[in-house]
Amino acid sequence: MFVDKVIISVAAGDGGNGVVSFRHEKFVDKGGPDGGDGGKGGDVVVVASRNQNTLAAFRYQKLVVAEHGKNGQKQKKRGRSADDLRVFLPVGTVITTEAGEVIADLTDDNQEVIIAHGGKGGFGNAHFVSSRRQVPKVAEKGEPGEAFTAVLELKTIADIGLVGLPNAGKSTLLSRISNAQPEIANYPFTTLTPNLGVADINDQASLVVADIPGLIEGASKGKGLGDDFLRHVERTKVLIHLIDAYEADLKKAYTTIQEELAAYPVDLTKRPQVVALNKTEGMDLEMIEDRLAELKPVVPKSTKLFAVSAQSGAGLKELLFQSYKLSNQVKKSKVKKAADKIPVIRLGSTDERWDIEQRKGKFIVHGKKIETFARRTDFENEAGIQRLRDIMGKMGIMHELARQGINAGDKIKIGDAGEIYY
């Protein structure tokens, strides 16, 4: 089954907890702290693979969860870090958040992207030994791994996209110019999923061609197969608009598809196009010229117009050569744009920043760094809570809380990590 859009839950592994431990070996006088650190949680890594061609594997597997890191042990033994979880996806898959933020765009075979980072392991009490603190009774909890709801959307990567009304002959054309074997029949909507084929231009050059299921008037509003498959046209460099030469109204056949391409969120009419009048076998030259003349008033002058027969192969060599020429122009244009880009210099990290808000008698502290410390704090351990207070003091948070009128016994909430008393 061809599946090109799924929603899944992604979660990286949590870091392992550090431990509080002291040496108790026989004949070792005053054994010191020896609690080990926790291991790192596993990352979730997506890998682009040309061996995958659909997202069907995730139709029922809605959870993608990496392993947690192991807890530290006594004798300063560090917990084992979890292995990363590698998820293989088809080339052309875009991973976004529910809000539409792009996390990864897999455009090359074997491309790897970490989409969720595993949490760091917490420090054991052996980590906190110093000349002033020789018997630390504090250890950190491991950080939680990143988690979010991901939208996986497959957008076929092809040089050429075939578009047109149902039964315009797109599948026949694809089967003629490549080794693809799409379903072909004399009725509309025989193609229900995008098909790919490789068309050889000469000994050194070829084109990847995608046959997109037929559009009808109103497809952008959900009619027919709707516009779901137009996402596969987004990545194509050039469109071949195929029109049945026996259509009663050629102008309407052309404008119907153009309007649906324009109605898509990305205006696909701005892609380079060639228009091909198909099924001309059996027509004499004069009839073909008349049919082309009907189309010329609505087709832009910059768009090449061809008469072809996917059945007999007439005119296909010229059509493919023009498509190849336009595809190369698009490639060169993209390379030039990439070279012309000016590097952006960003300001430094704002991890140190924090702010305080008062809500319903509580003081709530927000800030990336302090919330990270709070998440690593064991709120069941008084020594851990005191360490968190010390950190808040060094960062100036305690001073600001006093300035804002906090009283002894008032609660301080640190993000969503936990609460302490002032």
Summary of the structure (lengths in Angstrom):
residues: 422
radius of gyration: 31.2
end to end distance: 59.2
largest distance: 108.1
contacts: 1369
relative contact order: 0.11
helix: 25%
strand: 23%
